[in-house]
Amino acid sequence: MRIKLDRSSDSLYFRLDESRIVESEEVRPGVILDFDENDRVVGVEFLGVSERAGQEELSTMQFQTA
């Protein structure tokens, strides 16, 4: 899994695997899902991320595993 915060485009992207993306769909304003050829979600992008999270939240990432 890869996570990319792009401050220039104000977006946050989660790439779940390296499958080829064949379709993308904006499912809510500013939330885009990327699908592979089997219609599985392989990426999630959040636009306008600075409006959704403060500077402190964007500078520190916390990961939780179960």
VMD Tcl script that draws the C-alpha trace (Angstrom):
set ca {
  {0.00 0.00 0.00}
  {1.20 3.50 -0.81}
  {-0.02 6.79 0.63}
  {0.77 10.10 -1.05}
  {0.00 13.58 0.24}
  {0.36 16.10 -2.59}
  {0.30 19.59 -1.16}
  {0.44 21.25 -4.59}
  {-2.83 19.59 -5.69}
  {-4.20 19.50 -2.12}
  {-4.95 15.77 -2.39}
  {-4.38 12.58 -0.43}
  {-4.14 9.28 -2.32}
  {-4.24 5.71 -1.00}
  {-3.07 3.10 -3.52}
  {-4.08 -0.37 -2.31}
  {-2.25 -2.41 -4.95}
  {-0.49 -2.00 -8.29}
  {-3.29 -3.35 -10.51}
  {-3.92 -1.35 -13.66}
  {-6.60 1.31 -13.19}
  {-9.30 1.00 -15.85}
  {-11.95 3.34 -14.43}
  {-12.31 6.13 -11.89}
  {-15.49 7.43 -10.34}
  {-16.18 10.41 -8.10}
  {-18.52 8.82 -5.57}
  {-18.94 11.93 -3.42}
  {-17.70 15.47 -3.99}
  {-13.91 15.28 -3.72}
  {-13.76 11.49 -3.21}
  {-12.57 9.46 -6.21}
  {-12.34 5.66 -6.38}
  {-10.04 3.91 -8.87}
  {-11.12 0.46 -10.12}
  {-9.20 -2.40 -11.75}
  {-10.48 -4.65 -14.55}
  {-12.31 -6.85 -12.00}
  {-14.21 -3.82 -10.64}
  {-12.22 -3.88 -7.38}
  {-11.19 -0.63 -5.71}
  {-7.42 -0.21 -6.00}
  {-7.11 3.46 -5.06}
  {-8.91 6.21 -3.18}
  {-8.24 9.92 -3.65}
  {-9.44 12.77 -1.47}
  {-9.41 16.25 -3.00}
  {-9.36 19.46 -0.96}
  {-7.72 17.60 1.90}
  {-6.59 20.80 3.66}
  {-10.29 21.64 4.17}
  {-10.90 18.21 5.72}
  {-7.90 18.05 8.06}
  {-5.79 20.59 9.85}
  {-2.06 21.14 9.37}
  {-1.25 19.07 12.47}
  {-3.23 16.05 11.23}
  {-1.61 16.30 7.79}
  {1.92 16.44 9.22}
  {1.48 13.29 11.36}
  {0.15 9.97 10.10}
  {-0.99 7.27 12.51}
  {-1.36 3.66 11.43}
  {-3.42 1.14 13.30}
  {-3.38 -2.60 12.67}
  {-5.50 -5.23 14.29}
}
mol new
graphics top color blue
foreach p $ca { graphics top sphere $p radius 0.5 }
foreach p [lrange $ca 0 end-1] q [lrange $ca 1 end] { graphics top cylinder $p $q radius 0.2 }
display resetview
